[in-house]
Amino acid sequence: MFKGRHFDRSVVLLCVRWYLAYSLSLRYLEEMMTKRGISVDHRTIHRLTAHYAPLLMEQLNRRVLPPLTGSKAQASLDRRGRYAEKEAHP
């Protein structure tokens, strides 16, 4: 997916994730990358986001768990993310 790109995979993923998750402006994201020693133009960040966001969303949607059914629908998650059965209150 990242072959032939000028920037490293981690830089591309970082820019795309920050832009989409935190609704940062492209120029502010460019400034943040410059402070980290990565010279990237805001137009490049826009192109990377336009190219990789749909591909990343497609991969993410493949990994999303199906809706809970049966006994797990009645369960709740404990603090560590494990299922804990709900106790019935009379």
C-alpha positions in Angstrom: 0.0 0.0 0.0 2.9 2.4 0.8 5.4 1.3 -1.9 6.8 4.1 -4.0 5.9 6.9 -1.6 8.3 9.6 -0.7 7.4 9.5 3.0 7.8 6.6 5.4 4.7 4.6 6.3 4.7 5.9 9.9 4.7 9.5 8.7 1.8 8.9 6.3 -0.3 7.2 8.9 0.5 9.8 11.6 -0.6 12.7 9.3 -3.7 11.0 8.1 -4.7 9.9 11.6 -4.2 13.3 13.2 -5.9 15.1 10.4 -9.0 12.9 10.5 -9.2 12.3 14.3 -8.5 15.7 15.6 -9.8 17.9 12.7 -6.6 19.9 12.6 -6.0 22.3 9.8 -3.5 21.2 7.2 -1.2 24.2 7.9 -1.2 23.5 11.6 -0.4 19.8 10.9 2.4 20.9 8.6 3.8 23.1 11.4 3.6 20.1 13.9 5.5 17.9 11.5 8.1 20.6 11.0 8.7 20.8 14.7 9.3 17.1 14.7 11.9 17.4 12.0 9.7 16.2 9.1 9.4 18.7 6.2 6.1 18.1 4.5 3.9 20.6 2.7 0.2 21.1 3.7 -0.8 20.2 0.1 1.1 16.9 0.4 -0.8 16.1 3.6 -4.1 16.8 1.8 -3.1 14.5 -1.1 -2.0 11.8 1.4 -5.3 12.1 3.3 -7.4 12.0 0.1 -5.5 8.9 -1.1 -5.1 6.9 2.1 -8.2 7.7 4.1 -10.6 5.6 2.0 -8.1 2.7 1.9 -7.6 2.8 5.7 -11.4 3.0 6.4 -11.9 0.0 4.2 -9.3 -2.0 6.2 -10.8 -0.8 9.4 -14.3 -1.8 8.4 -13.1 -5.3 7.7 -11.8 -5.6 11.3 -14.9 -4.3 13.0 -16.6 -6.9 15.1 -20.2 -7.9 14.3 -22.9 -6.7 16.7 -23.3 -8.7 19.9 -26.1 -11.2 20.1 -27.3 -13.7 22.7 -25.7 -13.8 26.1 -22.9 -11.3 25.2 -25.6 -8.7 24.4 -26.6 -9.0 28.1 -23.0 -8.7 29.3 -21.1 -5.6 30.0 -17.4 -4.9 29.7 -15.2 -4.6 32.8 -12.4 -2.1 33.1 -9.9 -4.3 31.2 -12.3 -4.8 28.3 -13.3 -8.3 29.2 -16.9 -9.4 29.3 -18.5 -9.6 32.7 -22.0 -11.0 33.1 -24.5 -8.6 34.5 -26.0 -9.7 37.8 -29.8 -9.9 37.9 -31.3 -7.6 40.5 -34.6 -8.9 42.0 
